[in-house]
Amino acid sequence: MPSNRRRRSKKESYWREQVARWRDSGLSQAEFSRQAGFSSRLFGYWKRRFEQAQGASSVQAVVAVPMPHAPEPKTGHQPIIVHAWHDVRLEIPDDFHPGSLEKILVVLGRLA
């Protein structure tokens, strides 16, 4: 195998491992990159490259679905309802901790 091909293969293996480590870390891309000591732009480039190589058909998206207006419950508080994919529905009470909601949205974004 020519030297360039070997180098490219090693580089791809390295970045695939970094993307896998990031997915398992629970960190944002920027924070993971900062802790690992490389640029978040470079990390983003490799992540997108691998995602594009998988093809658009294998990527699922989180889609906002308009819901018909329902009357508010008597308490005056209405939960936030998130529909993700055909079989996932999250109902979030209005007093849910915002930090926890952010973490849930990050995870959903990664699954998309």
C-alpha positions as CSV (number, residue, x, y, z in Angstrom):
1,M,0.0,0.0,0.0
2,P,1.4,3.4,-0.9
3,S,2.6,5.7,1.9
4,N,-0.1,8.3,1.3
5,R,-2.9,5.7,1.5
6,R,-1.5,4.3,4.7
7,R,-1.3,7.8,6.2
8,R,-4.8,8.6,5.1
9,S,-6.1,5.4,6.6
10,K,-4.4,6.1,9.9
11,K,-5.7,9.6,10.0
12,E,-9.3,8.4,9.3
13,S,-9.0,5.7,12.0
14,Y,-7.8,8.3,14.5
15,W,-10.6,10.7,13.7
16,R,-13.3,7.9,13.8
17,E,-12.0,7.0,17.2
18,Q,-12.2,10.7,18.3
19,V,-15.8,11.0,17.0
20,A,-16.7,7.8,18.9
21,R,-15.1,9.1,22.1
22,W,-17.0,12.4,21.7
23,R,-20.3,10.6,21.3
24,D,-19.7,8.6,24.5
25,S,-18.4,11.6,26.4
26,G,-21.7,13.6,26.8
27,L,-19.7,16.8,26.1
28,S,-20.4,19.4,23.4
29,Q,-18.1,19.2,20.4
30,A,-16.4,22.4,21.4
31,E,-15.7,21.2,25.0
32,F,-14.5,17.8,23.8
33,S,-12.2,19.4,21.3
34,R,-10.8,21.8,23.8
35,Q,-10.1,19.0,26.3
36,A,-8.6,16.8,23.6
37,G,-6.3,19.7,22.4
38,F,-7.5,20.1,18.8
39,S,-9.6,22.7,17.0
40,S,-13.4,22.2,17.1
41,R,-13.5,23.2,13.4
42,L,-11.2,20.4,12.5
43,F,-13.2,18.0,14.7
44,G,-16.4,19.2,13.0
45,Y,-14.9,18.6,9.6
46,W,-14.2,15.0,10.3
47,K,-17.5,14.4,12.0
48,R,-19.4,15.8,9.0
49,R,-17.2,13.8,6.6
50,F,-18.1,10.5,8.4
51,E,-21.8,11.5,8.5
52,Q,-21.8,12.3,4.8
53,A,-20.1,9.0,4.0
54,Q,-22.9,7.1,5.8
55,G,-25.4,8.7,3.4
56,A,-28.4,10.8,4.0
57,S,-30.7,7.7,4.1
58,S,-29.2,6.5,7.4
59,V,-29.5,9.8,9.2
60,Q,-32.7,10.5,11.1
61,A,-33.8,14.0,11.8
62,V,-35.6,15.6,14.7
63,V,-38.6,17.4,13.1
64,A,-40.9,19.9,14.7
65,V,-44.5,18.8,14.1
66,P,-47.2,21.5,14.3
67,M,-49.8,20.3,16.8
68,P,-53.4,21.5,16.8
69,H,-54.1,23.9,19.6
70,A,-55.6,22.2,22.7
71,P,-57.2,24.0,25.5
72,E,-54.9,24.7,28.4
73,P,-55.3,22.5,31.5
74,K,-57.2,24.0,34.4
75,T,-53.9,24.6,36.2
76,G,-52.8,27.0,33.5
77,H,-49.6,25.0,32.9
78,Q,-49.1,23.1,29.7
79,P,-46.3,20.6,29.2
80,I,-43.8,20.8,26.3
81,I,-44.3,17.8,24.0
82,V,-41.4,16.8,21.7
83,H,-42.0,14.2,19.0
84,A,-38.9,12.6,17.7
85,W,-39.0,9.9,15.0
86,H,-42.2,7.8,14.7
87,D,-42.1,6.1,18.1
88,V,-40.5,8.7,20.4
89,R,-42.5,11.3,22.3
90,L,-41.3,13.3,25.3
91,E,-43.7,15.2,27.5
92,I,-41.9,17.7,29.6
93,P,-43.7,19.5,32.5
94,D,-43.3,23.3,32.5
95,D,-41.4,23.2,35.8
96,F,-38.7,20.9,34.4
97,H,-35.1,22.0,35.1
98,P,-33.8,24.0,32.0
99,G,-30.3,22.4,32.3
100,S,-31.8,18.9,32.1
101,L,-33.8,20.0,29.1
102,E,-30.6,21.2,27.4
103,K,-28.9,17.9,28.0
104,I,-31.9,16.0,26.5
105,L,-31.8,18.2,23.4
106,V,-28.1,17.6,23.0
107,V,-28.7,13.9,23.1
108,L,-31.5,14.1,20.6
109,G,-29.3,16.2,18.3
110,R,-26.7,13.5,18.4
111,L,-29.2,10.8,17.5
112,A,-30.4,12.8,14.5
